[in-house]
């Protein structure tokens, strides 16, 4: 499964005290009122797109990065396999 295209883009370059001020505003739930204003609602939409990107990255990592292609032709199984994906399921190594 391939990684989907990024949806979001950079929206600010705040650091230090300015970034802390922004973080405190979020912690105090001041962003909830912003949905009533068009420019702020657009920013909230951008934030949601970034959350979609994060969710997609998590899905990609969970489904692809832990899988390794192997040749399982020499493994004794009830259903002989010639190749498959090796993965770990709660510490148990399995072939799919």
MDAnalysis code that builds the backbone (N, CA, C; Angstrom):
import MDAnalysis as mda
import numpy as np

u = mda.Universe.empty(288, n_residues=96, atom_resindex=np.repeat(np.arange(96), 3), trajectory=True)
u.add_TopologyAttr("name", ["N", "CA", "C"] * 96)
u.add_TopologyAttr("resid", np.arange(1, 97))
u.add_TopologyAttr("resname", ["UNK", "UNK", "UNK", "UNK", "UNK", "UNK", "UNK", "UNK", "UNK", "UNK", "UNK", "UNK", "UNK", "UNK", "UNK", "UNK", "UNK", "UNK", "UNK", "UNK", "UNK", "UNK", "UNK", "UNK", "UNK", "UNK", "UNK", "UNK", "UNK", "UNK", "UNK", "UNK", "UNK", "UNK", "UNK", "UNK", "UNK", "UNK", "UNK", "UNK", "UNK", "UNK", "UNK", "UNK", "UNK", "UNK", "UNK", "UNK", "UNK", "UNK", "UNK", "UNK", "UNK", "UNK", "UNK", "UNK", "UNK", "UNK", "UNK", "UNK", "UNK", "UNK", "UNK", "UNK", "UNK", "UNK", "UNK", "UNK", "UNK", "UNK", "UNK", "UNK", "UNK", "UNK", "UNK", "UNK", "UNK", "UNK", "UNK", "UNK", "UNK", "UNK", "UNK", "UNK", "UNK", "UNK", "UNK", "UNK", "UNK", "UNK", "UNK", "UNK", "UNK", "UNK", "UNK", "UNK"])
u.atoms.positions = np.array([
    [0.844, -1.159, 0.000],
    [0.000, 0.000, 0.000],
    [0.900, 1.236, 0.000],
    [0.735, 2.100, -0.930],
    [1.588, 3.287, -1.065],
    [1.118, 4.416, -0.158],
    [2.045, 5.267, 0.208],
    [1.742, 6.442, 1.013],
    [0.999, 7.458, 0.158],
    [-0.140, 7.949, 0.638],
    [-0.923, 8.943, -0.095],
    [-0.209, 10.290, -0.104],
    [-0.574, 11.143, -1.041],
    [0.028, 12.477, -1.146],
    [-0.291, 13.329, 0.068],
    [0.652, 14.205, 0.439],
    [0.463, 15.132, 1.542],
    [-0.610, 16.145, 1.173],
    [-1.500, 16.448, 2.098],
    [-2.573, 17.407, 1.862],
    [-2.245, 18.786, 2.395],
    [-1.484, 18.886, 3.469],
    [-1.267, 20.158, 4.158],
    [0.005, 20.858, 3.702],
    [0.114, 22.132, 4.101],
    [1.322, 22.910, 3.831],
    [1.667, 23.730, 5.071],
    [2.877, 24.270, 5.133],
    [3.336, 25.050, 6.284],
    [2.498, 26.315, 6.423],
    [2.070, 26.641, 7.674],
    [1.215, 27.807, 7.865],
    [1.836, 28.889, 8.742],
    [2.908, 28.595, 9.493],
    [3.573, 29.631, 10.292],
    [5.005, 29.207, 10.612],
    [5.785, 30.161, 11.105],
    [7.174, 29.861, 11.491],
    [7.455, 30.369, 12.908],
    [6.457, 30.338, 13.770],
    [6.601, 30.811, 15.148],
    [7.500, 29.867, 15.943],
    [8.304, 30.454, 16.841],
    [9.161, 29.686, 17.731],
    [9.186, 30.371, 19.094],
    [9.781, 29.725, 20.065],
    [9.993, 30.320, 21.381],
    [8.726, 30.786, 22.055],
    [8.765, 32.028, 22.553],
    [7.657, 32.605, 23.311],
    [6.384, 32.692, 22.469],
    [6.531, 33.041, 21.200],
    [5.358, 33.128, 20.323],
    [4.668, 31.772, 20.173],
    [5.459, 30.725, 20.040],
    [4.891, 29.382, 19.911],
    [4.243, 28.940, 21.222],
    [4.860, 29.278, 22.351],
    [4.285, 28.957, 23.655],
    [2.941, 29.645, 23.842],
    [2.842, 30.900, 23.412],
    [1.589, 31.642, 23.508],
    [0.492, 30.960, 22.689],
    [0.848, 30.506, 21.498],
    [-0.113, 29.792, 20.656],
    [-0.558, 28.502, 21.334],
    [0.383, 27.781, 21.907],
    [0.079, 26.520, 22.581],
    [-0.829, 26.731, 23.782],
    [-0.550, 27.761, 24.557],
    [-1.391, 28.066, 25.721],
    [-2.817, 28.392, 25.297],
    [-2.973, 29.098, 24.206],
    [-4.298, 29.437, 23.700],
    [-5.079, 28.166, 23.357],
    [-4.405, 27.196, 22.741],
    [-5.052, 25.925, 22.401],
    [-5.411, 25.155, 23.672],
    [-4.493, 25.104, 24.622],
    [-4.727, 24.389, 25.869],
    [-5.954, 24.945, 26.597],
    [-6.178, 26.246, 26.483],
    [-7.325, 26.888, 27.127],
    [-8.589, 26.843, 26.265],
    [-8.581, 26.041, 25.200],
    [-9.738, 25.823, 24.314],
    [-10.251, 27.086, 23.634],
    [-9.402, 28.054, 23.413],
    [-9.836, 29.292, 22.749],
    [-10.108, 29.063, 21.259],
    [-9.609, 27.980, 20.712],
    [-9.803, 27.699, 19.290],
    [-11.240, 27.294, 18.963],
    [-11.988, 26.827, 19.928],
    [-13.359, 26.369, 19.683],
    [-14.230, 27.501, 19.141],
    [-14.037, 28.710, 19.641],
    [-14.840, 29.846, 19.187],
    [-14.499, 30.281, 17.762],
    [-13.355, 29.871, 17.255],
    [-12.893, 30.346, 15.952],
    [-13.692, 29.788, 14.773],
    [-14.413, 28.727, 14.977],
    [-15.177, 28.124, 13.885],
    [-16.233, 29.087, 13.343],
    [-16.610, 30.102, 14.127],
    [-17.632, 31.063, 13.716],
    [-17.102, 32.146, 12.779],
    [-15.806, 32.190, 12.545],
    [-15.194, 33.224, 11.707],
    [-14.550, 32.562, 10.487],
    [-14.878, 33.053, 9.305],
    [-14.420, 32.408, 8.073],
    [-12.902, 32.235, 7.986],
    [-12.085, 33.277, 8.236],
    [-10.634, 33.069, 8.124],
    [-10.116, 32.015, 9.105],
    [-10.644, 32.049, 10.321],
    [-10.211, 31.082, 11.320],
    [-10.727, 29.681, 11.002],
    [-11.932, 29.618, 10.457],
    [-12.467, 28.317, 10.060],
    [-11.594, 27.692, 8.981],
    [-11.051, 28.531, 8.090],
    [-10.133, 28.028, 7.059],
    [-8.880, 27.437, 7.702],
    [-8.387, 28.080, 8.747],
    [-7.214, 27.543, 9.454],
    [-7.545, 26.225, 10.147],
    [-8.713, 26.152, 10.736],
    [-9.113, 24.901, 11.371],
    [-9.228, 23.789, 10.339],
    [-9.683, 24.131, 9.146],
    [-9.736, 23.150, 8.057],
    [-8.320, 22.662, 7.725],
    [-7.353, 23.585, 7.658],
    [-5.965, 23.214, 7.381],
    [-5.431, 22.285, 8.463],
    [-5.776, 22.562, 9.695],
    [-5.343, 21.701, 10.799],
    [-5.926, 20.296, 10.630],
    [-7.184, 20.216, 10.216],
    [-7.791, 18.909, 10.002],
    [-7.080, 18.151, 8.886],
    [-6.676, 18.867, 7.825],
    [-5.924, 18.216, 6.747],
    [-4.597, 17.667, 7.270],
    [-3.950, 18.409, 8.149],
    [-2.700, 17.917, 8.739],
    [-2.957, 16.680, 9.595],
    [-4.067, 16.672, 10.320],
    [-4.403, 15.488, 11.103],
    [-4.631, 14.292, 10.187],
    [-5.255, 14.530, 9.030],
    [-5.425, 13.462, 8.047],
    [-4.075, 12.927, 7.596],
    [-3.096, 13.835, 7.377],
    [-1.748, 13.408, 6.991],
    [-1.120, 12.539, 8.071],
    [-1.266, 12.940, 9.312],
    [-0.695, 12.173, 10.424],
    [-1.340, 10.788, 10.497],
    [-2.655, 10.744, 10.368],
    [-3.351, 9.458, 10.388],
    [-2.884, 8.561, 9.248],
    [-2.677, 9.146, 8.065],
    [-2.198, 8.380, 6.915],
    [-0.795, 7.849, 7.160],
    [0.075, 8.644, 7.752],
    [1.428, 8.184, 8.078],
    [1.390, 7.034, 9.071],
    [0.559, 7.148, 10.074],
    [0.430, 6.063, 11.051],
    [-0.059, 4.776, 10.375],
    [-1.049, 4.903, 9.490],
    [-1.556, 3.728, 8.779],
    [-0.476, 3.105, 7.917],
    [0.281, 3.949, 7.230],
    [1.338, 3.465, 6.343],
    [2.416, 2.736, 7.133],
    [2.857, 3.329, 8.223],
    [3.907, 2.715, 9.027],
    [3.431, 1.394, 9.618],
    [2.221, 1.387, 10.142],
    [1.695, 0.170, 10.762],
    [1.496, -0.954, 9.747],
    [1.138, -0.616, 8.515],
    [0.841, -1.663, 7.543],
    [2.040, -2.071, 6.697],
    [3.032, -1.196, 6.514],
    [4.117, -1.507, 5.594],
    [5.496, -1.660, 6.226],
    [5.823, -0.820, 7.161],
    [7.199, -0.806, 7.642],
    [7.570, -2.055, 8.422],
    [6.618, -2.702, 9.077],
    [6.953, -3.880, 9.858],
    [6.959, -5.164, 9.017],
    [6.605, -5.043, 7.753],
    [6.583, -6.212, 6.875],
    [7.894, -6.345, 6.112],
    [8.393, -7.563, 5.998],
    [9.629, -7.842, 5.277],
    [9.387, -9.019, 4.339],
    [9.749, -8.901, 3.090],
    [9.579, -9.978, 2.121],
    [10.574, -11.094, 2.424],
    [10.092, -12.331, 2.463],
    [10.974, -13.476, 2.722],
    [10.652, -14.602, 1.749],
    [11.566, -15.548, 1.654],
    [11.336, -16.786, 0.910],
    [11.026, -17.867, 1.938],
    [9.788, -18.321, 1.972],
    [9.366, -19.295, 2.972],
    [9.253, -20.698, 2.399],
    [9.896, -20.977, 1.276],
    [9.746, -22.281, 0.631],
    [10.323, -23.426, 1.453],
    [11.258, -23.160, 2.347],
    [11.853, -24.220, 3.156],
    [11.217, -24.374, 4.527],
    [10.185, -23.595, 4.821],
    [9.536, -23.706, 6.118],
    [8.506, -24.827, 6.098],
    [8.502, -25.674, 7.144],
    [7.493, -26.745, 7.197],
    [6.139, -26.164, 7.597],
    [5.161, -26.278, 6.728],
    [3.810, -25.801, 7.019],
    [2.803, -26.802, 6.475],
    [1.587, -26.691, 6.959],
    [0.536, -27.564, 6.422],
    [0.110, -27.096, 5.041],
    [0.322, -25.800, 4.752],
    [0.043, -25.242, 3.435],
    [1.369, -24.700, 2.917],
    [2.112, -25.436, 2.167],
    [3.412, -24.919, 1.715],
    [3.275, -23.585, 0.990],
    [4.149, -22.667, 1.325],
    [4.165, -21.353, 0.696],
    [5.522, -21.162, 0.031],
    [5.538, -20.441, -1.045],
    [6.813, -20.185, -1.706],
    [7.398, -18.846, -1.294],
    [6.568, -17.893, -0.908],
    [7.051, -16.605, -0.413],
    [5.922, -15.925, 0.335],
    [6.254, -14.902, 1.107],
    [5.234, -14.184, 1.853],
    [5.834, -13.030, 2.612],
    [5.011, -12.382, 3.407],
    [5.456, -11.270, 4.229],
    [5.601, -11.736, 5.664],
    [6.755, -11.466, 6.249],
    [7.031, -11.826, 7.627],
    [6.673, -10.636, 8.504],
    [5.893, -10.868, 9.559],
    [5.527, -9.789, 10.463],
    [5.413, -10.328, 11.884],
    [5.388, -9.426, 12.838],
    [5.248, -9.828, 14.224],
    [3.866, -9.457, 14.726],
    [3.215, -10.392, 15.414],
    [1.893, -10.186, 15.976],
    [1.991, -10.425, 17.474],
    [2.155, -9.342, 18.222],
    [2.312, -9.409, 19.679],
    [3.479, -10.320, 20.067],
    [4.567, -10.204, 19.339],
    [5.768, -10.981, 19.653],
    [5.864, -12.314, 18.954],
    [4.819, -12.753, 18.254],
    [4.843, -14.009, 17.520],
    [5.106, -13.700, 16.055],
    [6.152, -14.300, 15.478],
    [6.487, -14.063, 14.083],
    [5.574, -14.913, 13.209],
    [4.930, -14.254, 12.230],
    [3.996, -14.943, 11.333],
    [4.331, -14.633, 9.893],
    [3.860, -15.463, 8.985],
    [4.034, -15.250, 7.555],
    [2.649, -15.104, 6.951],
    [2.484, -14.035, 6.156],
    [1.172, -13.863, 5.493],
    [1.305, -14.085, 4.013],
])
